[in-house]
């Protein structure tokens, strides 16, 4: 009887060892999956960033014109042709510089064009993600006392004072570190 009890206990211990070995294998596989998942997340983040950069690069020759009021007797194509036509990024940049200079002189972000529109805005054509980032940056800058937030070539920048360093804002995390 004692021999049977000892044998029974040995069998149970052997079963437990087998089960523990199986569980250890699962833990190793789970650890590998977590590692692989982290690597895939990092790669996906990198690919999202690259896609965003490519989408923004596709817009480098564009400007966005907002706030042109619609009138019944107007021809939208005529208005756009009268306001802007770009064949290169250099032309677009010169146009945006002229718009910025005019804004400084009249001290308002609104523009007007006699006979076409009383008020409109001209900005770089940003991807949706960069528009959101720019908006977040402007709000954070206002709350944290930053003097400047701007966009150049689809990249959002900020500066606290006239003499402080310029920060590049790439995502919401960088806005939080302003």
C-alpha positions in Angstrom: 0.0 0.0 0.0 2.8 2.4 0.9 4.5 1.6 -2.4 1.4 2.3 -4.4 1.0 5.7 -2.6 4.6 6.6 -3.3 4.2 5.6 -7.0 0.9 7.6 -7.2 2.7 10.7 -5.8 5.6 10.2 -8.2 3.2 9.9 -11.1 1.5 13.1 -10.0 4.8 14.9 -9.6 5.7 13.8 -13.1 2.4 15.1 -14.4 3.0 18.4 -12.7 6.5 18.6 -14.2 5.0 18.0 -17.6 2.4 20.6 -17.1 4.9 23.1 -15.8 7.1 22.5 -18.8 4.2 23.1 -21.1 3.3 26.3 -19.2 7.0 27.4 -19.5 6.8 26.9 -23.3 3.6 29.1 -23.4 5.3 31.8 -21.3 8.3 31.8 -23.7 6.0 32.0 -26.8 4.0 34.7 -25.1 7.2 36.7 -24.4 8.2 36.2 -28.0 4.8 37.5 -29.2 5.0 40.5 -26.9 8.5 41.3 -28.3 7.3 40.8 -31.9 4.2 42.9 -31.2 6.4 45.8 -29.8 8.6 45.6 -32.9 5.5 45.6 -35.2 4.1 48.6 -33.4 7.4 50.5 -33.8 7.5 49.6 -37.5 3.9 50.6 -38.0 4.6 54.0 -36.3 7.6 54.5 -38.5 5.5 53.7 -41.6 2.7 56.0 -40.5 5.3 58.8 -40.1 6.8 58.1 -43.5 3.3 58.0 -45.1 2.5 61.3 -43.5 5.8 62.8 -44.9 5.0 61.5 -48.4 1.4 62.8 -48.2 2.8 66.2 -47.1 5.5 66.2 -49.8 2.7 65.6 -52.4 1.2 68.9 -51.3 4.4 71.0 -51.4 3.4 72.9 -54.6 -0.1 73.6 -53.2 -1.7 76.3 -51.1 -5.0 76.2 -49.4 -7.4 79.2 -49.8 -10.2 79.3 -47.3 -13.0 81.7 -46.6 -13.7 82.9 -50.1 -17.4 83.7 -50.0 -19.6 82.1 -52.7 -21.6 84.4 -54.8 -24.3 83.4 -57.3 -22.7 85.2 -60.3 -19.1 84.2 -59.8 -16.9 81.7 -61.6 -14.8 79.8 -59.1 -12.2 78.8 -61.7 -11.8 82.4 -62.6 -11.2 83.4 -59.0 -8.6 80.6 -58.4 -6.8 81.6 -61.6 -6.8 85.2 -60.6 -5.5 84.4 -57.1 -3.0 81.6 -57.7 -1.4 79.2 -60.2 1.8 77.3 -59.3 4.1 75.1 -61.3 6.8 74.8 -58.8 7.4 74.8 -55.0 9.6 77.9 -55.5 6.8 79.8 -57.0 4.5 78.7 -54.2 7.1 79.7 -51.6 7.4 83.2 -53.1 3.7 83.6 -53.1 3.4 82.5 -49.5 6.2 84.9 -48.5 4.3 87.7 -50.2 1.1 86.8 -48.4 3.0 86.7 -45.1 4.5 90.1 -45.8 1.2 91.6 -46.6 -0.3 90.1 -43.4 2.4 91.8 -41.4 1.8 95.1 -43.1 -2.0 95.1 -42.6 -1.7 93.3 -39.3 -4.5 90.7 -39.9 -4.5 87.1 -41.2 -7.3 87.9 -43.6 -6.7 88.9 -47.1 -8.9 90.6 -49.7 -8.9 90.9 -53.5 -10.8 93.8 -55.0 -13.7 92.5 -57.0 -13.2 88.9 -56.0 -13.4 88.5 -52.2 -13.6 90.6 -49.1 -11.9 88.1 -46.8 -10.0 84.9 -47.4 -7.0 83.0 -45.9 -4.0 81.6 -47.7 -2.0 78.8 -46.0 0.1 75.9 -46.9 -1.8 72.8 -47.9 -1.4 70.5 -44.9 -2.4 66.9 -44.4 -5.2 66.3 -41.9 -2.7 65.1 -39.3 -0.5 68.1 -39.8 -3.6 70.4 -39.6 -4.5 68.8 -36.3 -0.9 69.1 -35.0 -0.8 72.7 -36.0 -4.1 73.4 -34.2 -2.8 71.6 -31.1 0.4 73.5 -31.2 -1.4 76.9 -31.4 -3.6 76.0 -28.4 -0.6 74.8 -26.4 1.4 77.9 -27.3 -1.4 80.2 -26.2 -1.7 78.3 -22.9 2.1 78.2 -22.3 3.0 81.7 -23.4 4.7 80.9 -26.6 5.1 83.8 -29.0 5.3 82.0 -32.3 3.9 78.9 -34.0 4.2 78.5 -37.7 4.3 76.0 -40.6 7.0 75.9 -43.2 7.0 73.2 -45.9 4.5 71.2 -44.0 6.5 71.2 -40.8 5.2 72.8 -37.6 7.6 75.0 -35.6 7.3 77.0 -32.4 9.4 79.5 -30.5 8.7 80.9 -27.0 10.5 84.3 -27.4 12.3 86.2 -30.1 15.6 84.8 -28.8 14.7 81.3 -27.7 15.4 78.2 -29.8 13.1 76.9 -32.5 11.4 73.6 -31.8 10.1 71.2 -34.5 6.8 69.6 -33.5 6.4 66.2 -35.1 3.4 64.8 -33.1 1.1 65.4 -30.2 3.8 64.1 -27.8 6.2 66.8 -28.9 3.4 69.4 -28.4 3.1 68.2 -24.8 6.8 68.8 -24.3 6.6 72.4 -25.4 
